[in-house]
């Protein structure tokens, strides 16, 4: 089976998920939609998206809840039922665990996290004696719009909850995440154009328009293991990408300076 045909099959399943977020879908249901055995489907889904069907579906539910919270006046109870939760309490706990804010607080901010930058700038520092530094370079191709770049290190392929470590850069270029403890981590980079809504405003199925993303991992951090540079090339977000759930500040309204633009052009040409 070719990569293109695999991706097409998985896209059909993801569309099926989107249309039935209020239903109790099982892996068997999804496998039948793709017309594969449960084992083969699960392996193929993970190969294409990086996560299991169940985790992807769970992330889609929270992503849709975010969209409904900022885009409609429906109650939190109605929204929780619409995305497949029978208990409002369970939904609210899960939402806060994934996004970092309660549903009511998320709605209050209207998906605008521009004031959260200070809280995120040193989130998740390990504080342990055995800590390491993860470094690399973020490349934004010349055909992608300029914007601030969020870089976070997470314990799973789905960016959710508090990052192990993170930073926000004024455009692409080299980065360093310090005070990273031993473990297996996943790096996620995301950028939206200057003046655009927050990365996680959740205003559409595919995320904000012009969202650029990049991923690197798994990244094994432990004594005696040589850490290679975690270089990330940003690209347009795809429906095959697991939703970005964590609350990330949006980009600033002002554009980069002329010098920064020249730097971006040189980085993109690497």
GUGUMAR-565688 format. One record per residue (C-alpha): residue number from 1; residue in three letters; x, y, z. Coordinates in pm, 1 decimal. Layout:
BEGIN
site nr->NUM rest->ala X->X Y->Y Z->Z
...
END
This chain:
BEGIN
site nr->1 rest->unk X->0.0 Y->0.0 Z->0.0
site nr->2 rest->unk X->145.2 Y->336.2 Z->-99.5
site nr->3 rest->unk X->192.2 Y->624.8 Z->143.5
site nr->4 rest->unk X->-62.0 Y->832.0 Z->-48.8
site nr->5 rest->unk X->-328.8 Y->560.6 Z->-28.2
site nr->6 rest->unk X->-259.1 Y->509.5 Z->342.9
site nr->7 rest->unk X->-298.9 Y->880.1 Z->409.8
site nr->8 rest->unk X->-619.2 Y->890.3 Z->207.1
site nr->9 rest->unk X->-765.0 Y->603.8 Z->410.7
site nr->10 rest->unk X->-668.1 Y->771.5 Z->738.9
site nr->11 rest->unk X->-813.2 Y->1105.2 Z->622.9
site nr->12 rest->unk X->-1145.6 Y->929.2 Z->558.8
site nr->13 rest->unk X->-1138.8 Y->789.8 Z->911.2
site nr->14 rest->unk X->-1055.8 Y->1131.2 Z->1058.5
site nr->15 rest->unk X->-1350.9 Y->1279.7 Z->869.3
site nr->16 rest->unk X->-1564.6 Y->998.1 Z->1012.2
site nr->17 rest->unk X->-1441.1 Y->1094.3 Z->1361.7
site nr->18 rest->unk X->-1526.1 Y->1460.3 Z->1306.4
site nr->19 rest->unk X->-1880.0 Y->1374.5 Z->1200.5
site nr->20 rest->unk X->-1943.9 Y->1153.0 Z->1506.1
site nr->21 rest->unk X->-1768.3 Y->1322.2 Z->1797.1
site nr->22 rest->unk X->-2082.7 Y->1282.3 Z->2006.9
site nr->23 rest->unk X->-2084.0 Y->904.8 Z->1960.6
site nr->24 rest->unk X->-1904.2 Y->630.3 Z->2150.2
site nr->25 rest->unk X->-1668.3 Y->521.5 Z->1872.1
site nr->26 rest->unk X->-1446.4 Y->216.0 Z->1916.7
site nr->27 rest->unk X->-1132.8 Y->114.4 Z->1731.2
site nr->28 rest->unk X->-1339.0 Y->-162.8 Z->1570.7
site nr->29 rest->unk X->-1582.1 Y->100.2 Z->1434.3
site nr->30 rest->unk X->-1295.4 Y->301.4 Z->1288.2
site nr->31 rest->unk X->-1123.6 Y->-4.3 Z->1142.9
site nr->32 rest->unk X->-1444.3 Y->-106.2 Z->964.8
site nr->33 rest->unk X->-1466.7 Y->243.2 Z->816.1
site nr->34 rest->unk X->-1115.1 Y->204.7 Z->676.2
site nr->35 rest->unk X->-1192.4 Y->-154.8 Z->569.7
site nr->36 rest->unk X->-891.1 Y->-299.3 Z->749.6
site nr->37 rest->unk X->-844.6 Y->-539.4 Z->1034.7
site nr->38 rest->unk X->-827.5 Y->-376.3 Z->1377.0
site nr->39 rest->unk X->-457.9 Y->-461.1 Z->1416.3
site nr->40 rest->unk X->-355.6 Y->-342.1 Z->1069.5
site nr->41 rest->unk X->-565.2 Y->-26.0 Z->1100.5
site nr->42 rest->unk X->-419.6 Y->69.3 Z->1440.1
site nr->43 rest->unk X->-63.8 Y->17.4 Z->1314.8
site nr->44 rest->unk X->-129.6 Y->216.0 Z->997.9
site nr->45 rest->unk X->-301.8 Y->500.3 Z->1185.1
site nr->46 rest->unk X->-9.9 Y->534.4 Z->1425.2
site nr->47 rest->unk X->238.1 Y->524.2 Z->1138.7
site nr->48 rest->unk X->61.7 Y->808.8 Z->956.3
site nr->49 rest->unk X->-33.0 Y->1034.8 Z->1249.8
site nr->50 rest->unk X->216.4 Y->938.0 Z->1518.7
site nr->51 rest->unk X->-52.8 Y->850.9 Z->1775.2
site nr->52 rest->unk X->-318.1 Y->584.6 Z->1831.9
site nr->53 rest->unk X->-673.2 Y->625.7 Z->1692.1
site nr->54 rest->unk X->-812.6 Y->660.9 Z->2043.5
site nr->55 rest->unk X->-576.1 Y->940.7 Z->2141.7
site nr->56 rest->unk X->-635.9 Y->1122.6 Z->1814.2
site nr->57 rest->unk X->-1012.6 Y->1101.3 Z->1863.9
site nr->58 rest->unk X->-982.7 Y->1228.6 Z->2221.0
site nr->59 rest->unk X->-778.2 Y->1526.3 Z->2098.5
site nr->60 rest->unk X->-1034.7 Y->1601.6 Z->1826.4
site nr->61 rest->unk X->-1307.7 Y->1616.4 Z->2090.6
site nr->62 rest->unk X->-1118.0 Y->1881.0 Z->2288.3
site nr->63 rest->unk X->-1031.4 Y->2071.0 Z->1969.9
site nr->64 rest->unk X->-1399.2 Y->2084.6 Z->1870.9
site nr->65 rest->unk X->-1495.9 Y->2189.6 Z->2223.7
site nr->66 rest->unk X->-1255.4 Y->2482.4 Z->2194.5
site nr->67 rest->unk X->-1415.1 Y->2585.7 Z->1865.9
site nr->68 rest->unk X->-1765.4 Y->2569.5 Z->2013.9
site nr->69 rest->unk X->-1663.7 Y->2762.6 Z->2325.5
site nr->70 rest->unk X->-1535.4 Y->3062.3 Z->2128.5
site nr->71 rest->unk X->-1771.2 Y->3034.1 Z->1831.2
site nr->72 rest->unk X->-2110.9 Y->2968.2 Z->1990.9
site nr->73 rest->unk X->-2312.8 Y->3064.2 Z->2295.9
site nr->74 rest->unk X->-2392.1 Y->2705.8 Z->2392.2
site nr->75 rest->unk X->-2353.3 Y->2606.6 Z->2754.0
site nr->76 rest->unk X->-2055.5 Y->2404.4 Z->2872.5
site nr->77 rest->unk X->-2293.9 Y->2116.3 Z->2947.0
site nr->78 rest->unk X->-2430.3 Y->2118.6 Z->2591.2
site nr->79 rest->unk X->-2081.4 Y->2134.5 Z->2444.5
site nr->80 rest->unk X->-1954.7 Y->1849.4 Z->2660.6
site nr->81 rest->unk X->-2238.8 Y->1628.6 Z->2534.5
site nr->82 rest->unk X->-2180.2 Y->1736.5 Z->2174.4
site nr->83 rest->unk X->-1819.6 Y->1618.8 Z->2189.1
site nr->84 rest->unk X->-1899.6 Y->1283.7 Z->2345.2
site nr->85 rest->unk X->-1880.2 Y->1335.2 Z->2723.4
site nr->86 rest->unk X->-2163.7 Y->1210.4 Z->2942.3
site nr->87 rest->unk X->-2029.7 Y->1396.7 Z->3245.6
site nr->88 rest->unk X->-1967.3 Y->1771.9 Z->3250.8
site nr->89 rest->unk X->-1722.6 Y->1725.4 Z->3537.5
site nr->90 rest->unk X->-1517.1 Y->1471.2 Z->3343.0
site nr->91 rest->unk X->-1519.4 Y->1697.0 Z->3037.7
site nr->92 rest->unk X->-1409.5 Y->2003.1 Z->3235.7
site nr->93 rest->unk X->-1127.8 Y->1812.6 Z->3404.8
site nr->94 rest->unk X->-1007.5 Y->1667.4 Z->3076.4
site nr->95 rest->unk X->-1029.1 Y->2006.0 Z->2903.3
site nr->96 rest->unk X->-819.6 Y->2177.1 Z->3169.9
site nr->97 rest->unk X->-569.4 Y->1890.6 Z->3169.6
site nr->98 rest->unk X->-519.7 Y->1924.0 Z->2793.2
site nr->99 rest->unk X->-549.2 Y->2298.8 Z->2737.4
site nr->100 rest->unk X->-426.6 Y->2436.1 Z->3068.8
site nr->101 rest->unk X->-743.5 Y->2641.2 Z->3123.4
site nr->102 rest->unk X->-1095.1 Y->2552.9 Z->3231.2
site nr->103 rest->unk X->-1369.3 Y->2569.3 Z->2962.6
site nr->104 rest->unk X->-1520.5 Y->2879.2 Z->3125.0
site nr->105 rest->unk X->-1183.3 Y->3055.7 Z->3144.4
site nr->106 rest->unk X->-1108.5 Y->2961.5 Z->2783.6
site nr->107 rest->unk X->-1440.6 Y->3114.7 Z->2675.4
site nr->108 rest->unk X->-1376.9 Y->3423.1 Z->2888.2
site nr->109 rest->unk X->-1048.4 Y->3482.3 Z->2704.1
site nr->110 rest->unk X->-1217.5 Y->3412.3 Z->2367.9
site nr->111 rest->unk X->-920.0 Y->3200.1 Z->2267.9
site nr->112 rest->unk X->-681.5 Y->3494.7 Z->2308.0
site nr->113 rest->unk X->-381.2 Y->3382.6 Z->2511.3
site nr->114 rest->unk X->-159.0 Y->3684.7 Z->2445.3
site nr->115 rest->unk X->-129.5 Y->3747.5 Z->2817.6
site nr->116 rest->unk X->-4.4 Y->3398.8 Z->2898.5
site nr->117 rest->unk X->349.1 Y->3444.1 Z->2765.5
site nr->118 rest->unk X->511.9 Y->3509.2 Z->3102.8
site nr->119 rest->unk X->354.2 Y->3196.7 Z->3250.0
site nr->120 rest->unk X->478.4 Y->2982.6 Z->2962.2
site nr->121 rest->unk X->828.1 Y->3122.8 Z->2928.4
site nr->122 rest->unk X->974.9 Y->2894.9 Z->3195.6
site nr->123 rest->unk X->702.7 Y->2634.1 Z->3230.2
site nr->124 rest->unk X->804.5 Y->2288.3 Z->3335.2
site nr->125 rest->unk X->1170.3 Y->2348.2 Z->3428.6
site nr->126 rest->unk X->1289.7 Y->2021.1 Z->3574.8
site nr->127 rest->unk X->1485.4 Y->2163.0 Z->3867.8
site nr->128 rest->unk X->1670.9 Y->1833.1 Z->3899.3
site nr->129 rest->unk X->2045.2 Y->1786.5 Z->3930.6
site nr->130 rest->unk X->2051.6 Y->1561.9 Z->3622.4
site nr->131 rest->unk X->1924.9 Y->1811.3 Z->3365.6
site nr->132 rest->unk X->2017.1 Y->1857.6 Z->3001.8
site nr->133 rest->unk X->1988.5 Y->2108.0 Z->2719.9
site nr->134 rest->unk X->1797.4 Y->2043.4 Z->2397.5
site nr->135 rest->unk X->1902.6 Y->2264.7 Z->2110.7
site nr->136 rest->unk X->1844.0 Y->2297.1 Z->1738.4
site nr->137 rest->unk X->1715.5 Y->2531.3 Z->1469.6
site nr->138 rest->unk X->1368.8 Y->2616.0 Z->1345.3
site nr->139 rest->unk X->1346.7 Y->2679.0 Z->971.4
site nr->140 rest->unk X->1050.5 Y->2860.7 Z->819.2
site nr->141 rest->unk X->1048.7 Y->2818.5 Z->438.9
site nr->142 rest->unk X->1023.3 Y->3138.7 Z->241.5
site nr->143 rest->unk X->670.5 Y->3062.7 Z->118.8
site nr->144 rest->unk X->536.8 Y->3052.2 Z->476.8
site nr->145 rest->unk X->424.1 Y->3375.9 Z->650.5
site nr->146 rest->unk X->644.0 Y->3522.8 Z->923.3
site nr->147 rest->unk X->539.6 Y->3505.1 Z->1287.2
site nr->148 rest->unk X->649.9 Y->3426.1 Z->1640.3
site nr->149 rest->unk X->746.5 Y->3062.8 Z->1695.1
site nr->150 rest->unk X->641.4 Y->2860.2 Z->1999.4
site nr->151 rest->unk X->865.7 Y->2562.5 Z->2080.5
site nr->152 rest->unk X->762.7 Y->2311.9 Z->2345.0
site nr->153 rest->unk X->884.0 Y->1976.9 Z->2471.5
site nr->154 rest->unk X->609.5 Y->1730.2 Z->2567.6
site nr->155 rest->unk X->590.6 Y->1376.6 Z->2709.6
site nr->156 rest->unk X->360.6 Y->1262.1 Z->2425.5
site nr->157 rest->unk X->323.3 Y->1328.2 Z->2050.8
site nr->158 rest->unk X->6.7 Y->1531.0 Z->2119.8
site nr->159 rest->unk X->96.2 Y->1877.9 Z->2252.3
site nr->160 rest->unk X->-122.8 Y->1901.7 Z->2560.4
site nr->161 rest->unk X->-94.1 Y->1993.6 Z->2925.8
site nr->162 rest->unk X->215.9 Y->2167.5 Z->3058.5
site nr->163 rest->unk X->528.3 Y->2139.3 Z->2841.8
site nr->164 rest->unk X->841.4 Y->1999.2 Z->3002.3
site nr->165 rest->unk X->1013.7 Y->2313.1 Z->2877.1
site nr->166 rest->unk X->925.4 Y->2578.0 Z->2621.3
site nr->167 rest->unk X->1017.8 Y->2909.9 Z->2470.5
site nr->168 rest->unk X->872.4 Y->3167.8 Z->2233.3
site nr->169 rest->unk X->1102.0 Y->3311.2 Z->1967.5
site nr->170 rest->unk X->1058.7 Y->3622.0 Z->1755.3
site nr->171 rest->unk X->1075.2 Y->3427.6 Z->1429.6
site nr->172 rest->unk X->1274.3 Y->3122.1 Z->1316.8
site nr->173 rest->unk X->1634.3 Y->3049.9 Z->1405.0
site nr->174 rest->unk X->1841.5 Y->2863.2 Z->1666.5
site nr->175 rest->unk X->1684.7 Y->2768.2 Z->1999.9
site nr->176 rest->unk X->1785.9 Y->2606.9 Z->2328.2
site nr->177 rest->unk X->1564.1 Y->2447.3 Z->2593.1
site nr->178 rest->unk X->1750.5 Y->2416.6 Z->2921.7
site nr->179 rest->unk X->1680.4 Y->2224.9 Z->3242.6
site nr->180 rest->unk X->1532.6 Y->1924.4 Z->3062.3
site nr->181 rest->unk X->1523.2 Y->1613.4 Z->3277.6
site nr->182 rest->unk X->1585.7 Y->1254.8 Z->3162.4
site nr->183 rest->unk X->1302.6 Y->1096.8 Z->2966.3
site nr->184 rest->unk X->1152.5 Y->1047.5 Z->2622.2
site nr->185 rest->unk X->1017.9 Y->1372.5 Z->2485.9
site nr->186 rest->unk X->850.8 Y->1510.1 Z->2173.4
site nr->187 rest->unk X->933.5 Y->1853.6 Z->2035.0
site nr->188 rest->unk X->660.1 Y->2064.6 Z->1876.3
site nr->189 rest->unk X->701.9 Y->2401.0 Z->1702.0
site nr->190 rest->unk X->410.0 Y->2618.2 Z->1590.6
site nr->191 rest->unk X->386.3 Y->2960.1 Z->1429.8
site nr->192 rest->unk X->110.5 Y->3188.9 Z->1303.5
site nr->193 rest->unk X->158.1 Y->3512.8 Z->1108.6
site nr->194 rest->unk X->203.3 Y->3838.1 Z->1298.3
site nr->195 rest->unk X->-130.8 Y->3983.4 Z->1400.5
site nr->196 rest->unk X->-313.2 Y->3648.8 Z->1370.6
site nr->197 rest->unk X->-526.2 Y->3493.1 Z->1646.5
site nr->198 rest->unk X->-364.0 Y->3268.2 Z->1904.9
site nr->199 rest->unk X->-230.7 Y->2934.2 Z->1786.2
site nr->200 rest->unk X->-496.7 Y->2754.4 Z->1984.5
site nr->201 rest->unk X->-801.0 Y->2972.9 Z->1935.2
site nr->202 rest->unk X->-966.1 Y->2663.2 Z->1786.6
site nr->203 rest->unk X->-1167.1 Y->2848.2 Z->1525.0
site nr->204 rest->unk X->-1167.6 Y->2577.3 Z->1260.3
site nr->205 rest->unk X->-1129.1 Y->2206.5 Z->1197.6
site nr->206 rest->unk X->-772.1 Y->2237.9 Z->1071.2
site nr->207 rest->unk X->-666.0 Y->2504.7 Z->1318.9
site nr->208 rest->unk X->-596.8 Y->2871.9 Z->1247.3
site nr->209 rest->unk X->-539.6 Y->2966.4 Z->885.9
site nr->210 rest->unk X->-169.7 Y->2984.9 Z->791.8
site nr->211 rest->unk X->-67.7 Y->2780.4 Z->1097.0
site nr->212 rest->unk X->281.6 Y->2636.1 Z->1045.6
site nr->213 rest->unk X->391.1 Y->2334.9 Z->1249.7
site nr->214 rest->unk X->691.6 Y->2110.9 Z->1289.1
site nr->215 rest->unk X->768.0 Y->1808.9 Z->1504.0
site nr->216 rest->unk X->1072.5 Y->1616.8 Z->1620.0
site nr->217 rest->unk X->1085.1 Y->1299.9 Z->1825.6
site nr->218 rest->unk X->1094.5 Y->1080.5 Z->2008.8
site nr->219 rest->unk X->1391.0 Y->1251.5 Z->2171.5
site nr->220 rest->unk X->1563.7 Y->1033.4 Z->2432.0
site nr->221 rest->unk X->1735.2 Y->1233.7 Z->2704.1
site nr->222 rest->unk X->1949.0 Y->1041.1 Z->2951.5
site nr->223 rest->unk X->2308.8 Y->1028.9 Z->3073.4
site nr->224 rest->unk X->2549.9 Y->886.9 Z->2817.8
site nr->225 rest->unk X->2324.9 Y->957.8 Z->2518.0
site nr->226 rest->unk X->2457.3 Y->1215.7 Z->2270.4
site nr->227 rest->unk X->2185.7 Y->1467.0 Z->2190.2
site nr->228 rest->unk X->2187.6 Y->1559.0 Z->1823.1
site nr->229 rest->unk X->2047.8 Y->1899.0 Z->1716.5
site nr->230 rest->unk X->1667.5 Y->1887.1 Z->1702.8
site nr->231 rest->unk X->1626.1 Y->2076.7 Z->1375.5
site nr->232 rest->unk X->1264.9 Y->2143.2 Z->1272.5
site nr->233 rest->unk X->1134.6 Y->2265.0 Z->935.3
site nr->234 rest->unk X->792.4 Y->2425.4 Z->967.0
site nr->235 rest->unk X->521.2 Y->2334.5 Z->716.4
site nr->236 rest->unk X->147.8 Y->2396.9 Z->673.7
site nr->237 rest->unk X->-62.9 Y->2218.5 Z->934.1
site nr->238 rest->unk X->-239.1 Y->1909.5 Z->800.3
site nr->239 rest->unk X->-557.8 Y->1728.6 Z->908.9
site nr->240 rest->unk X->-326.0 Y->1431.7 Z->971.0
site nr->241 rest->unk X->-144.0 Y->1624.4 Z->1245.9
site nr->242 rest->unk X->-265.6 Y->1556.8 Z->1599.8
site nr->243 rest->unk X->-445.0 Y->1871.2 Z->1723.8
site nr->244 rest->unk X->-237.4 Y->2119.1 Z->1923.9
site nr->245 rest->unk X->-430.7 Y->2147.2 Z->2249.7
site nr->246 rest->unk X->-212.1 Y->2349.4 Z->2485.2
site nr->247 rest->unk X->-290.7 Y->2719.3 Z->2527.7
site nr->248 rest->unk X->-17.0 Y->2902.3 Z->2337.4
site nr->249 rest->unk X->7.2 Y->3283.0 Z->2315.6
site nr->250 rest->unk X->-68.2 Y->3437.0 Z->1977.8
site nr->251 rest->unk X->172.1 Y->3640.5 Z->1770.1
site nr->252 rest->unk X->239.8 Y->4009.1 Z->1814.4
site nr->253 rest->unk X->78.2 Y->4258.5 Z->1582.6
site nr->254 rest->unk X->397.9 Y->4425.1 Z->1465.4
site nr->255 rest->unk X->611.9 Y->4272.0 Z->1188.0
site nr->256 rest->unk X->976.3 Y->4182.3 Z->1219.6
site nr->257 rest->unk X->1241.5 Y->4442.7 Z->1154.7
site nr->258 rest->unk X->1417.0 Y->4456.0 Z->817.3
site nr->259 rest->unk X->1721.0 Y->4290.5 Z->975.1
site nr->260 rest->unk X->1506.3 Y->4009.1 Z->1112.7
site nr->261 rest->unk X->1348.5 Y->3960.0 Z->770.9
site nr->262 rest->unk X->1693.1 Y->3925.8 Z->616.4
site nr->263 rest->unk X->1778.4 Y->3671.9 Z->886.6
site nr->264 rest->unk X->1462.4 Y->3474.4 Z->804.1
site nr->265 rest->unk X->1550.6 Y->3474.4 Z->436.1
site nr->266 rest->unk X->1900.0 Y->3342.9 Z->508.8
site nr->267 rest->unk X->1764.8 Y->3071.8 Z->740.5
site nr->268 rest->unk X->1505.2 Y->2962.8 Z->484.4
site nr->269 rest->unk X->1779.2 Y->2924.0 Z->227.3
site nr->270 rest->unk X->1979.8 Y->2677.8 Z->437.0
END
